[in-house]
Each structure stands twice: as C-alpha cells, then as structure tokens.
Amino acid sequence: MQQGLEREILETLASGNRRSVAGLAEALGRHPVTVDRQCYDLQTDGYIAIASIGGTYRLTAKGRERLDDA
C-alpha cells in the first residue's frame, strides 16, 4: 500500500503542479497524516522537494527517474 501511495504522489506531482500535503491528500482521497508521512519519506530520499515559500512539493529529477523506472 505504501508503494502505491508513493507512486500516486509522484504521478500527481509529475503533472507539473506543485501541491501541499492537504492538496495531495484531497487529490488522492487519502488522509493528510498518511500523505504527510509518505511525503517526508519521499523528500528524505530525494524524490520530491519542498518549496521554500508556500510549503508545496515538487517532483525532482530523481523522482522523475523513479517514475520512469517503475
């Protein structure tokens, strides 16, 4: 299930739109705490990055590679 959520987050951010945890949770129909935990892990691994202003996440080049490899 976590791997599924990871992919859902990466795919959502791959559209080019930056999203907050609340925005991702709403788009994916998931609880914000669950999404926040997964975003923390994805950020720690370098797949997503948080903007310094606005608290939104974006996909990194490493995250795009992970999507392409899957």
Biopython code that builds the backbone (N, CA, C, O; Angstrom):
import numpy as np
from Bio.PDB.StructureBuilder import StructureBuilder

atoms = [
    (1, "MET", "N", (0.830, -1.206, 0.000)),
    (1, "MET", "CA", (0.000, 0.000, 0.000)),
    (1, "MET", "C", (0.860, 1.249, 0.000)),
    (1, "MET", "O", (0.564, 2.190, -0.736)),
    (2, "GLN", "N", (1.924, 1.289, 0.809)),
    (2, "GLN", "CA", (2.777, 2.470, 0.819)),
    (2, "GLN", "C", (3.376, 2.711, -0.559)),
    (2, "GLN", "O", (3.428, 3.851, -1.021)),
    (3, "GLN", "N", (3.831, 1.641, -1.225)),
    (3, "GLN", "CA", (4.420, 1.813, -2.543)),
    (3, "GLN", "C", (3.382, 2.380, -3.505)),
    (3, "GLN", "O", (3.721, 3.180, -4.377)),
    (4, "GLY", "N", (2.135, 1.981, -3.360)),
    (4, "GLY", "CA", (1.072, 2.518, -4.191)),
    (4, "GLY", "C", (0.879, 4.000, -3.944)),
    (4, "GLY", "O", (0.717, 4.773, -4.889)),
    (5, "LEU", "N", (0.896, 4.402, -2.685)),
    (5, "LEU", "CA", (0.745, 5.813, -2.351)),
    (5, "LEU", "C", (1.947, 6.604, -2.845)),
    (5, "LEU", "O", (1.799, 7.716, -3.351)),
    (6, "GLU", "N", (3.141, 6.028, -2.698)),
    (6, "GLU", "CA", (4.339, 6.693, -3.199)),
    (6, "GLU", "C", (4.186, 7.005, -4.679)),
    (6, "GLU", "O", (4.436, 8.129, -5.113)),
    (7, "ARG", "N", (3.780, 6.019, -5.442)),
    (7, "ARG", "CA", (3.619, 6.205, -6.889)),
    (7, "ARG", "C", (2.528, 7.236, -7.189)),
    (7, "ARG", "O", (2.690, 8.065, -8.085)),
    (8, "GLU", "N", (1.425, 7.188, -6.448)),
    (8, "GLU", "CA", (0.338, 8.146, -6.654)),
    (8, "GLU", "C", (0.828, 9.578, -6.431)),
    (8, "GLU", "O", (0.488, 10.478, -7.198)),
    (9, "ILE", "N", (1.616, 9.785, -5.394)),
    (9, "ILE", "CA", (2.147, 11.127, -5.111)),
    (9, "ILE", "C", (3.079, 11.567, -6.225)),
    (9, "ILE", "O", (2.975, 12.690, -6.717)),
    (10, "LEU", "N", (3.995, 10.685, -6.627)),
    (10, "LEU", "CA", (4.938, 11.034, -7.690)),
    (10, "LEU", "C", (4.205, 11.341, -8.998)),
    (10, "LEU", "O", (4.546, 12.300, -9.692)),
    (11, "GLU", "N", (3.211, 10.537, -9.332)),
    (11, "GLU", "CA", (2.453, 10.769, -10.563)),
    (11, "GLU", "C", (1.690, 12.090, -10.506)),
    (11, "GLU", "O", (1.624, 12.815, -11.498)),
    (12, "THR", "N", (1.119, 12.399, -9.355)),
    (12, "THR", "CA", (0.382, 13.655, -9.198)),
    (12, "THR", "C", (1.316, 14.846, -9.376)),
    (12, "THR", "O", (0.966, 15.820, -10.043)),
    (13, "LEU", "N", (2.497, 14.768, -8.783)),
    (13, "LEU", "CA", (3.449, 15.873, -8.902)),
    (13, "LEU", "C", (4.090, 15.926, -10.291)),
    (13, "LEU", "O", (4.586, 16.975, -10.700)),
    (14, "ALA", "N", (4.084, 14.818, -11.009)),
    (14, "ALA", "CA", (4.668, 14.783, -12.350)),
    (14, "ALA", "C", (3.889, 15.638, -13.341)),
    (14, "ALA", "O", (4.406, 15.991, -14.401)),
    (15, "SER", "N", (2.654, 15.972, -13.002)),
    (15, "SER", "CA", (1.848, 16.814, -13.887)),
    (15, "SER", "C", (2.386, 18.239, -13.947)),
    (15, "SER", "O", (1.944, 19.046, -14.764)),
    (16, "GLY", "N", (3.348, 18.541, -13.072)),
    (16, "GLY", "CA", (3.968, 19.856, -13.087)),
    (16, "GLY", "C", (3.393, 20.826, -12.083)),
    (16, "GLY", "O", (3.941, 21.909, -11.879)),
    (17, "ASN", "N", (2.297, 20.452, -11.456)),
    (17, "ASN", "CA", (1.687, 21.316, -10.448)),
    (17, "ASN", "C", (2.285, 21.039, -9.089)),
    (17, "ASN", "O", (2.389, 19.886, -8.670)),
    (18, "ARG", "N", (2.678, 22.090, -8.403)),
    (18, "ARG", "CA", (3.137, 21.937, -7.024)),
    (18, "ARG", "C", (1.912, 21.783, -6.139)),
    (18, "ARG", "O", (0.879, 22.411, -6.369)),
    (19, "ARG", "N", (2.041, 20.947, -5.136)),
    (19, "ARG", "CA", (0.904, 20.705, -4.240)),
    (19, "ARG", "C", (1.363, 20.640, -2.795)),
    (19, "ARG", "O", (2.460, 20.174, -2.486)),
    (20, "SER", "N", (0.505, 21.114, -1.932)),
    (20, "SER", "CA", (0.729, 20.980, -0.495)),
    (20, "SER", "C", (0.295, 19.587, -0.069)),
    (20, "SER", "O", (-0.307, 18.851, -0.851)),
    (21, "VAL", "N", (0.601, 19.229, 1.165)),
    (21, "VAL", "CA", (0.142, 17.942, 1.697)),
    (21, "VAL", "C", (-1.381, 17.881, 1.639)),
    (21, "VAL", "O", (-1.953, 16.871, 1.231)),
    (22, "ALA", "N", (-2.035, 18.968, 2.049)),
    (22, "ALA", "CA", (-3.507, 18.995, 2.020)),
    (22, "ALA", "C", (-4.021, 18.838, 0.590)),
    (22, "ALA", "O", (-5.003, 18.132, 0.358)),
    (23, "GLY", "N", (-3.371, 19.485, -0.357)),
    (23, "GLY", "CA", (-3.777, 19.377, -1.768)),
    (23, "GLY", "C", (-3.574, 17.979, -2.311)),
    (23, "GLY", "O", (-4.415, 17.466, -3.049)),
    (24, "LEU", "N", (-2.458, 17.357, -1.949)),
    (24, "LEU", "CA", (-2.215, 15.975, -2.375)),
    (24, "LEU", "C", (-3.236, 15.035, -1.746)),
    (24, "LEU", "O", (-3.786, 14.166, -2.423)),
    (25, "ALA", "N", (-3.487, 15.208, -0.459)),
    (25, "ALA", "CA", (-4.445, 14.343, 0.233)),
    (25, "ALA", "C", (-5.827, 14.440, -0.407)),
    (25, "ALA", "O", (-6.506, 13.432, -0.601)),
    (26, "GLU", "N", (-6.227, 15.652, -0.728)),
    (26, "GLU", "CA", (-7.540, 15.844, -1.360)),
    (26, "GLU", "C", (-7.572, 15.215, -2.746)),
    (26, "GLU", "O", (-8.537, 14.537, -3.100)),
    (27, "ALA", "N", (-6.531, 15.433, -3.525)),
    (27, "ALA", "CA", (-6.483, 14.887, -4.886)),
    (27, "ALA", "C", (-6.468, 13.364, -4.891)),
    (27, "ALA", "O", (-7.009, 12.736, -5.801)),
    (28, "LEU", "N", (-5.851, 12.771, -3.877)),
    (28, "LEU", "CA", (-5.700, 11.317, -3.837)),
    (28, "LEU", "C", (-6.748, 10.620, -2.974)),
    (28, "LEU", "O", (-6.805, 9.391, -2.935)),
    (29, "GLY", "N", (-7.576, 11.403, -2.282)),
    (29, "GLY", "CA", (-8.592, 10.805, -1.424)),
    (29, "GLY", "C", (-7.986, 10.066, -0.242)),
    (29, "GLY", "O", (-8.504, 9.036, 0.189)),
    (30, "ARG", "N", (-6.884, 10.598, 0.281)),
    (30, "ARG", "CA", (-6.179, 9.978, 1.402)),
    (30, "ARG", "C", (-6.190, 10.919, 2.601)),
    (30, "ARG", "O", (-6.466, 12.111, 2.463)),
    (31, "HIS", "N", (-5.892, 10.384, 3.762)),
    (31, "HIS", "CA", (-5.818, 11.194, 4.970)),
    (31, "HIS", "C", (-4.534, 12.027, 4.929)),
    (31, "HIS", "O", (-3.480, 11.510, 4.558)),
    (32, "PRO", "N", (-4.605, 13.312, 5.308)),
    (32, "PRO", "CA", (-3.411, 14.176, 5.264)),
    (32, "PRO", "C", (-2.224, 13.657, 6.072)),
    (32, "PRO", "O", (-1.079, 13.849, 5.662)),
    (33, "VAL", "N", (-2.466, 13.009, 7.202)),
    (33, "VAL", "CA", (-1.355, 12.488, 8.004)),
    (33, "VAL", "C", (-0.622, 11.383, 7.238)),
    (33, "VAL", "O", (0.607, 11.326, 7.253)),
    (34, "THR", "N", (-1.365, 10.521, 6.581)),
    (34, "THR", "CA", (-0.769, 9.448, 5.778)),
    (34, "THR", "C", (0.065, 10.032, 4.648)),
    (34, "THR", "O", (1.185, 9.585, 4.401)),
    (35, "VAL", "N", (-0.479, 11.028, 3.966)),
    (35, "VAL", "CA", (0.237, 11.669, 2.860)),
    (35, "VAL", "C", (1.475, 12.393, 3.384)),
    (35, "VAL", "O", (2.535, 12.344, 2.760)),
    (36, "ASP", "N", (1.343, 13.060, 4.519)),
    (36, "ASP", "CA", (2.472, 13.788, 5.094)),
    (36, "ASP", "C", (3.628, 12.837, 5.412)),
    (36, "ASP", "O", (4.786, 13.152, 5.139)),
    (37, "ARG", "N", (3.320, 11.701, 5.977)),
    (37, "ARG", "CA", (4.367, 10.709, 6.300)),
    (37, "ARG", "C", (5.069, 10.232, 5.035)),
    (37, "ARG", "O", (6.294, 10.116, 5.001)),
    (38, "GLN", "N", (4.284, 9.958, 3.996)),
    (38, "GLN", "CA", (4.881, 9.478, 2.747)),
    (38, "GLN", "C", (5.704, 10.582, 2.090)),
    (38, "GLN", "O", (6.774, 10.313, 1.544)),
    (39, "CYS", "N", (5.218, 11.817, 2.137)),
    (39, "CYS", "CA", (5.977, 12.936, 1.566)),
    (39, "CYS", "C", (7.292, 13.129, 2.305)),
    (39, "CYS", "O", (8.308, 13.446, 1.686)),
    (40, "TYR", "N", (7.287, 12.942, 3.610)),
    (40, "TYR", "CA", (8.514, 13.054, 4.392)),
    (40, "TYR", "C", (9.541, 12.035, 3.892)),
    (40, "TYR", "O", (10.705, 12.369, 3.671)),
    (41, "ASP", "N", (9.098, 10.800, 3.720)),
    (41, "ASP", "CA", (9.998, 9.749, 3.232)),
    (41, "ASP", "C", (10.494, 10.060, 1.821)),
    (41, "ASP", "O", (11.678, 9.897, 1.529)),
    (42, "LEU", "N", (9.600, 10.501, 0.953)),
    (42, "LEU", "CA", (9.986, 10.823, -0.422)),
    (42, "LEU", "C", (10.972, 11.987, -0.463)),
    (42, "LEU", "O", (11.902, 11.994, -1.268)),
    (43, "GLN", "N", (10.763, 12.961, 0.404)),
    (43, "GLN", "CA", (11.674, 14.104, 0.465)),
    (43, "GLN", "C", (13.033, 13.653, 1.006)),
    (43, "GLN", "O", (14.070, 14.051, 0.474)),
    (44, "THR", "N", (13.038, 12.844, 2.036)),
    (44, "THR", "CA", (14.277, 12.334, 2.616)),
    (44, "THR", "C", (15.083, 11.560, 1.574)),
    (44, "THR", "O", (16.311, 11.642, 1.550)),
    (45, "ASP", "N", (14.395, 10.812, 0.716)),
    (45, "ASP", "CA", (15.060, 10.021, -0.322)),
    (45, "ASP", "C", (15.411, 10.844, -1.562)),
    (45, "ASP", "O", (16.065, 10.340, -2.475)),
    (46, "GLY", "N", (14.980, 12.106, -1.601)),
    (46, "GLY", "CA", (15.333, 12.988, -2.705)),
    (46, "GLY", "C", (14.427, 12.926, -3.919)),
    (46, "GLY", "O", (14.776, 13.448, -4.978)),
    (47, "TYR", "N", (13.252, 12.287, -3.782)),
    (47, "TYR", "CA", (12.335, 12.157, -4.912)),
    (47, "TYR", "C", (11.425, 13.366, -5.089)),
    (47, "TYR", "O", (10.957, 13.646, -6.193)),
    (48, "ILE", "N", (11.179, 14.075, -3.996)),
    (48, "ILE", "CA", (10.409, 15.312, -4.067)),
    (48, "ILE", "C", (11.135, 16.355, -3.225)),
    (48, "ILE", "O", (11.957, 16.020, -2.373)),
    (49, "ALA", "N", (10.823, 17.606, -3.474)),
    (49, "ALA", "CA", (11.417, 18.706, -2.709)),
    (49, "ALA", "C", (10.309, 19.668, -2.336)),
    (49, "ALA", "O", (9.313, 19.805, -3.047)),
    (50, "ILE", "N", (10.501, 20.331, -1.208)),
    (50, "ILE", "CA", (9.504, 21.296, -0.747)),
    (50, "ILE", "C", (9.992, 22.699, -1.101)),
    (50, "ILE", "O", (11.172, 23.018, -0.956)),
    (51, "ALA", "N", (9.068, 23.522, -1.565)),
    (51, "ALA", "CA", (9.397, 24.904, -1.898)),
    (51, "ALA", "C", (9.658, 25.686, -0.619)),
    (51, "ALA", "O", (9.036, 25.432, 0.413)),
    (52, "SER", "N", (10.569, 26.625, -0.693)),
    (52, "SER", "CA", (10.887, 27.417, 0.497)),
    (52, "SER", "C", (9.739, 28.335, 0.885)),
    (52, "SER", "O", (9.609, 28.717, 2.048)),
    (53, "ILE", "N", (8.912, 28.686, -0.082)),
    (53, "ILE", "CA", (7.756, 29.542, 0.179)),
    (53, "ILE", "C", (6.498, 28.775, -0.229)),
    (53, "ILE", "O", (6.429, 28.221, -1.326)),
    (54, "GLY", "N", (5.524, 28.750, 0.646)),
    (54, "GLY", "CA", (4.244, 28.138, 0.302)),
    (54, "GLY", "C", (4.069, 26.708, 0.755)),
    (54, "GLY", "O", (2.947, 26.201, 0.764)),
    (55, "GLY", "N", (5.152, 26.039, 1.133)),
    (55, "GLY", "CA", (5.030, 24.676, 1.643)),
    (55, "GLY", "C", (4.483, 23.674, 0.655)),
    (55, "GLY", "O", (3.799, 22.727, 1.042)),
    (56, "THR", "N", (4.779, 23.873, -0.621)),
    (56, "THR", "CA", (4.301, 22.939, -1.635)),
    (56, "THR", "C", (5.449, 22.046, -2.092)),
    (56, "THR", "O", (6.618, 22.429, -2.046)),
    (57, "TYR", "N", (5.086, 20.860, -2.528)),
    (57, "TYR", "CA", (6.067, 19.895, -3.013)),
    (57, "TYR", "C", (6.130, 19.911, -4.527)),
    (57, "TYR", "O", (5.154, 20.216, -5.212)),
    (58, "ARG", "N", (7.321, 19.568, -5.035)),
    (58, "ARG", "CA", (7.515, 19.393, -6.472)),
    (58, "ARG", "C", (8.328, 18.125, -6.685)),
    (58, "ARG", "O", (9.056, 17.684, -5.796)),
    (59, "LEU", "N", (8.199, 17.552, -7.855)),
    (59, "LEU", "CA", (8.950, 16.363, -8.229)),
    (59, "LEU", "C", (10.372, 16.770, -8.584)),
    (59, "LEU", "O", (10.570, 17.783, -9.255)),
    (60, "THR", "N", (11.357, 16.010, -8.153)),
    (60, "THR", "CA", (12.747, 16.264, -8.519)),
    (60, "THR", "C", (13.116, 15.396, -9.729)),
    (60, "THR", "O", (12.349, 14.526, -10.142)),
    (61, "ALA", "N", (14.289, 15.647, -10.279)),
    (61, "ALA", "CA", (14.771, 14.824, -11.391)),
    (61, "ALA", "C", (14.894, 13.364, -10.954)),
    (61, "ALA", "O", (14.579, 12.455, -11.723)),
    (62, "LYS", "N", (15.346, 13.143, -9.731)),
    (62, "LYS", "CA", (15.457, 11.784, -9.197)),
    (62, "LYS", "C", (14.078, 11.132, -9.085)),
    (62, "LYS", "O", (13.927, 9.938, -9.346)),
    (63, "GLY", "N", (13.076, 11.920, -8.698)),
    (63, "GLY", "CA", (11.714, 11.407, -8.618)),
    (63, "GLY", "C", (11.160, 11.038, -9.982)),
    (63, "GLY", "O", (10.460, 10.035, -10.123)),
    (64, "ARG", "N", (11.472, 11.848, -10.990)),
    (64, "ARG", "CA", (11.022, 11.551, -12.352)),
    (64, "ARG", "C", (11.677, 10.258, -12.851)),
    (64, "ARG", "O", (11.033, 9.447, -13.517)),
    (65, "GLU", "N", (12.953, 10.072, -12.527)),
    (65, "GLU", "CA", (13.649, 8.830, -12.904)),
    (65, "GLU", "C", (12.993, 7.630, -12.231)),
    (65, "GLU", "O", (12.833, 6.581, -12.855)),
    (66, "ARG", "N", (12.620, 7.774, -10.983)),
    (66, "ARG", "CA", (11.963, 6.677, -10.264)),
    (66, "ARG", "C", (10.644, 6.296, -10.937)),
    (66, "ARG", "O", (10.319, 5.115, -11.058)),
    (67, "LEU", "N", (9.900, 7.288, -11.368)),
    (67, "LEU", "CA", (8.655, 7.010, -12.087)),
    (67, "LEU", "C", (8.920, 6.303, -13.403)),
    (67, "LEU", "O", (8.221, 5.355, -13.762)),
    (68, "ASP", "N", (9.931, 6.768, -14.119)),
    (68, "ASP", "CA", (10.264, 6.177, -15.421)),
    (68, "ASP", "C", (10.766, 4.741, -15.292)),
    (68, "ASP", "O", (10.547, 3.916, -16.179)),
    (69, "ASP", "N", (11.443, 4.448, -14.173)),
    (69, "ASP", "CA", (11.988, 3.104, -13.953)),
    (69, "ASP", "C", (10.938, 2.099, -13.522)),
    (69, "ASP", "O", (11.116, 0.893, -13.694)),
    (70, "ALA", "N", (9.847, 2.593, -12.964)),
    (70, "ALA", "CA", (8.824, 1.690, -12.418)),
    (70, "ALA", "C", (7.972, 1.075, -13.505)),
    (70, "ALA", "O", (7.068, 0.294, -13.212)),
]
sb = StructureBuilder()
sb.init_structure("model")
sb.init_model(0)
sb.init_chain("A")
sb.init_seg("    ")
for serial, (resi, resn, name, xyz) in enumerate(atoms, 1):
    if name == "N":
        sb.init_residue(resn, " ", resi, " ")
    sb.init_atom(name, np.array(xyz, "f"), 0.0, 1.0, " ", f" {name:<3s}", serial, name[0])
structure = sb.get_structure()
